[in-house]
Amino acid sequence: MTPECSRVMDCLGDALPPELTKHVASCEDCQVVTGGFDLLGGASHAAASTLPTAFASSEDDEQTLPGHDTARRFALETLAKQPMARPWWHGLALLVGVHAAMVGVGLTLLSRRGGWVGNASPPGLVVGVGVVILALLGAGAFVALSPRRRVVPWAGVLAFAGALGVTVVLTGSGQQGRALLAGVLGCAGTELAVTVVPLAVTLVLLSRSAYHPARALAAGLSAGSVSLLVLHVHCPDGTAAHLLWGHVLPWLGLAGIAVLLRSLLPTRSYAP
């Protein structure tokens, strides 16, 4: 699904501008969606009239409504595969469960080279920042998958991410471990390895709804928070430079990758 497809979704029910009309003419997915929307609109107008008139003109309407056959076939195939839609929170529970499992797996594997907790900051500070990361992990997944809010504010997502990044950098212990470059490469590689599975599951779930960049960004930040939390607890290097280049920037980069990959993936449903 392209950005133009998202604009078409937002304009359903209104007159499309010329550039979107040309896009619909060349996009099979948009033809299905607009045809199905027109079909629903035609059914609503028919219901407002008398019942005998609606029955008498139904065959003619089916012939004139654009994309009727394709939309009807698509709907029947979808209903045959899954007659009843699952509640949206099933996907949220699955995603949060995967995130939690990967946090445990990451800490377990890294603890072989030392203890579970390597952060030399005061225990209260370690727990406090960890709770904030967990909050973003859950909130990002909720914002990405919840159908209750169609428009997700960019400012809110970016502000929360920026505040967390600054918090992580400024609350480090100041203790230096390996050389800066070696430490940054090691932690960045760990973030990438730990985030692969959460990011893959996130993209699969996001493809079940229409593409929205802000939702994809929130989902990417949530998936990246898995590795960010693992490193926050385990990494003994607490210098501001290491935390910025080895923890925060890779986390933000993974969120950007999530947005890019979601924009390239096909959409399996056009739910909001």
C-alpha positions as CSV (number, residue, x, y, z in Angstrom):
1,M,0.0,0.0,0.0
2,T,1.4,3.4,-1.1
3,P,0.9,6.8,0.6
4,E,-1.5,7.6,-2.3
5,C,-3.6,4.6,-1.2
6,S,-3.8,6.0,2.3
7,R,-5.0,9.3,1.0
8,V,-7.7,7.5,-1.0
9,M,-8.8,5.8,2.2
10,D,-9.0,9.1,4.0
11,C,-11.1,10.6,1.2
12,L,-13.7,7.9,1.0
13,G,-17.1,9.4,0.8
14,D,-15.8,12.7,-0.7
15,A,-14.9,13.7,-4.2
16,L,-11.4,12.6,-5.1
17,P,-8.9,15.2,-6.4
18,P,-7.7,14.6,-10.0
19,E,-4.3,13.1,-8.9
20,L,-6.1,10.5,-6.7
21,T,-8.6,9.8,-9.4
22,K,-5.7,8.9,-11.7
23,H,-4.1,6.8,-9.0
24,V,-7.4,4.8,-8.5
25,A,-7.6,4.2,-12.2
26,S,-4.2,2.4,-12.1
27,C,-4.4,0.7,-8.7
28,E,-6.4,-2.5,-8.4
29,D,-6.5,-2.4,-4.6
30,C,-8.0,1.1,-4.5
31,Q,-10.5,0.1,-7.2
32,V,-11.7,-2.7,-4.9
33,V,-11.9,-0.4,-1.9
34,T,-13.7,2.5,-3.6
35,G,-16.0,0.0,-5.4
36,G,-16.9,-1.6,-2.2
37,F,-17.5,1.7,-0.5
38,D,-19.7,2.8,-3.4
39,L,-21.6,-0.5,-3.1
40,L,-22.3,0.2,0.6
41,G,-23.4,3.7,-0.2
42,G,-25.7,2.4,-2.9
43,A,-27.2,0.0,-0.4
44,S,-27.8,2.7,2.1
45,H,-29.6,4.9,-0.4
46,A,-31.7,1.9,-1.5
47,A,-32.7,1.1,2.1
48,A,-34.0,4.7,2.4
49,S,-36.4,4.1,-0.4
50,T,-39.4,1.7,-0.5
51,L,-38.6,-2.0,-0.2
52,P,-40.3,-3.1,-3.4
53,T,-38.4,-0.5,-5.4
54,A,-35.2,-1.6,-3.9
55,F,-35.8,-5.2,-4.9
56,A,-36.9,-4.2,-8.4
57,S,-33.8,-2.2,-9.1
58,S,-31.2,-4.4,-7.3
59,E,-30.0,-6.2,-10.4
60,D,-29.6,-2.9,-12.3
61,D,-27.6,-1.4,-9.4
62,E,-25.2,-4.4,-9.4
63,Q,-24.5,-3.8,-13.0
64,T,-23.8,-0.1,-12.7
65,L,-21.9,0.1,-9.4
66,P,-18.1,0.3,-10.2
67,G,-16.0,-2.6,-8.9
68,H,-19.1,-4.5,-7.6
69,D,-18.0,-8.0,-8.7
70,T,-14.5,-7.6,-7.5
71,A,-15.5,-6.2,-4.1
72,R,-18.1,-8.9,-3.6
73,R,-15.6,-11.7,-4.5
74,F,-13.0,-10.2,-2.2
75,A,-15.6,-10.0,0.7
76,L,-16.8,-13.6,0.2
77,E,-13.2,-14.9,0.1
78,T,-12.4,-13.1,3.3
79,L,-15.5,-14.4,5.1
80,A,-14.8,-17.9,3.9
81,K,-11.3,-17.8,5.5
82,Q,-12.4,-16.2,8.7
83,P,-16.2,-15.9,9.3
84,M,-15.8,-14.0,12.5
85,A,-13.2,-11.3,13.1
86,R,-10.9,-11.7,16.1
87,P,-11.0,-8.8,18.6
88,W,-8.2,-6.4,17.9
89,W,-6.7,-6.9,21.4
90,H,-5.8,-10.4,20.5
91,G,-3.0,-9.0,18.3
92,L,-2.0,-6.6,21.1
93,A,-1.7,-9.4,23.6
94,L,0.3,-11.5,21.2
95,L,2.7,-8.6,20.5
96,V,3.2,-7.7,24.1
97,G,3.8,-11.4,24.9
98,V,6.4,-11.6,22.2
99,H,8.1,-8.5,23.5
100,A,8.2,-9.8,27.0
101,A,9.5,-13.2,26.0
102,M,12.3,-11.6,24.0
103,V,13.3,-9.4,27.0
104,G,13.7,-12.6,29.0
105,V,15.6,-14.4,26.2
106,G,17.9,-11.4,25.7
107,L,18.8,-11.0,29.4
108,T,19.2,-14.7,29.8
109,L,21.7,-15.0,26.9
110,L,23.7,-11.9,28.0
111,S,23.8,-13.0,31.6
112,R,26.1,-15.9,30.6
113,R,28.9,-13.3,30.4
114,G,28.1,-11.8,33.8
115,G,25.1,-11.1,36.0
116,W,21.7,-10.0,34.9
117,V,22.2,-6.4,36.0
118,G,25.3,-4.7,34.8
119,N,24.1,-1.1,35.0
120,A,26.1,0.6,37.8
121,S,23.6,3.4,38.4
122,P,21.7,3.5,41.7
123,P,19.1,0.6,41.8
124,G,16.2,3.1,42.1
125,L,17.3,4.9,39.0
126,V,17.7,1.6,37.0
127,V,14.2,0.5,38.0
128,G,12.7,3.9,37.3
129,V,14.1,4.2,33.8
130,G,13.2,0.6,33.1
131,V,9.6,1.2,34.0
132,V,9.5,4.2,31.6
133,I,10.9,2.0,28.8
134,L,8.3,-0.6,29.6
135,A,5.6,2.0,29.5
136,L,6.7,3.0,26.0
137,L,6.8,-0.6,25.0
138,G,3.2,-1.2,25.9
139,A,1.9,2.2,24.9
140,G,3.6,2.0,21.5
141,A,2.0,-1.4,20.8
142,F,-1.4,-0.1,21.9
143,V,-1.2,3.0,19.7
144,A,-0.1,1.0,16.7
145,L,-2.9,-1.6,16.9
146,S,-5.9,0.0,18.6
147,P,-8.7,1.0,16.1
148,R,-10.2,3.5,18.5
149,R,-8.1,6.4,17.3
150,R,-7.7,6.7,13.5
151,V,-5.4,9.7,13.7
152,V,-2.3,9.3,15.8
153,P,-0.5,12.6,16.6
154,W,3.1,12.7,15.3
155,A,4.0,15.3,18.0
156,G,2.9,12.9,20.8
157,V,4.9,10.0,19.5
158,L,8.0,12.0,18.8
159,A,7.9,13.9,22.1
160,F,7.6,10.6,24.1
161,A,10.5,9.1,22.1
162,G,12.7,12.1,22.5
163,A,12.0,12.4,26.3
164,L,12.9,8.7,26.8
165,G,16.1,9.1,24.7
166,V,17.2,12.1,26.8
167,T,16.4,10.2,30.0
168,V,18.4,7.2,29.0
169,V,21.4,9.3,28.1
170,L,21.3,11.6,31.2
171,T,20.8,8.8,33.8
172,G,23.8,6.8,32.9
173,S,26.3,5.8,35.6
174,G,29.2,7.5,33.9
175,Q,31.2,4.3,34.2
176,Q,33.3,3.5,31.1
177,G,33.8,0.0,29.9
178,R,35.3,-0.8,26.5
179,A,36.6,1.7,24.0
180,L,33.8,3.9,22.6
181,L,33.8,2.4,19.0
182,A,34.0,-1.2,20.2
183,G,31.3,-0.7,22.8
184,V,28.9,1.1,20.4
185,L,29.3,-1.6,17.7
186,G,28.7,-4.4,20.3
187,C,25.6,-2.8,21.8
188,A,24.2,-1.8,18.3
189,G,24.6,-5.3,17.1
190,T,22.9,-6.7,20.2
191,E,20.0,-4.3,19.7
192,L,19.6,-5.5,16.1
193,A,19.7,-9.2,17.1
194,V,17.2,-8.8,19.9
195,T,14.8,-6.7,17.9
196,V,14.5,-9.0,14.8
197,V,11.7,-11.2,16.2
198,P,9.6,-8.4,17.8
199,L,10.0,-6.3,14.6
200,A,8.9,-9.2,12.4
201,V,5.8,-9.9,14.4
202,T,5.0,-6.2,14.6
203,L,5.1,-5.9,10.8
204,V,2.9,-8.9,10.3
205,L,0.3,-7.4,12.6
206,L,0.6,-3.9,11.1
207,S,-0.1,-5.3,7.6
208,R,-3.6,-6.2,8.8
209,S,-4.6,-2.6,8.8
210,A,-4.2,0.4,6.5
211,Y,-0.7,2.0,6.5
212,H,-0.3,5.0,8.8
213,P,3.3,6.2,9.2
214,A,2.7,7.5,12.8
215,R,1.3,4.1,13.9
216,A,4.2,2.3,12.2
217,L,6.6,4.6,14.1
218,A,4.9,3.9,17.4
219,A,5.1,0.2,16.7
220,G,8.8,0.4,15.7
221,L,9.6,2.3,18.9
222,S,7.8,-0.3,20.9
223,A,9.7,-3.2,19.2
224,G,13.0,-1.4,19.6
225,S,12.2,-0.9,23.3
226,V,12.7,-4.6,23.8
227,S,16.4,-4.4,23.1
228,L,16.7,-0.9,24.7
229,L,15.4,-2.4,28.0
230,V,17.8,-5.4,27.8
231,L,20.8,-3.1,27.3
232,H,19.6,-0.7,30.0
233,V,19.6,-3.5,32.5
234,H,22.7,-5.4,31.4
235,C,25.2,-3.0,29.8
236,P,27.8,-1.8,32.3
237,D,29.0,1.2,30.2
238,G,27.1,4.2,31.4
239,T,28.9,7.1,29.6
240,A,26.7,9.6,27.9
241,A,28.5,9.1,24.5
242,H,28.1,5.3,24.7
243,L,24.4,5.5,25.6
244,L,23.7,8.0,22.9
245,W,25.5,6.2,20.0
246,G,25.2,2.6,21.2
247,H,21.7,2.6,22.7
248,V,19.4,5.5,21.8
249,L,20.4,6.2,18.1
250,P,20.2,2.5,17.1
251,W,16.8,2.3,18.8
252,L,15.6,5.3,16.8
253,G,17.1,3.8,13.6
254,L,15.2,0.6,14.1
255,A,12.0,2.5,14.5
256,G,12.7,4.3,11.2
257,I,13.4,0.9,9.5
258,A,10.0,-0.3,10.8
259,V,8.3,2.6,9.1
260,L,10.2,2.0,5.8
261,L,9.5,-1.7,5.8
262,R,5.8,-1.2,6.6
263,S,5.4,1.2,3.7
264,L,6.8,-1.4,1.3
265,L,4.7,-4.3,2.6
266,P,1.3,-5.1,1.0
267,T,-1.8,-4.5,3.1
268,R,-4.0,-7.5,3.8
269,S,-6.9,-5.4,5.1
270,Y,-8.1,-1.8,4.9
271,A,-9.4,-1.5,8.5
272,P,-8.5,1.8,10.1
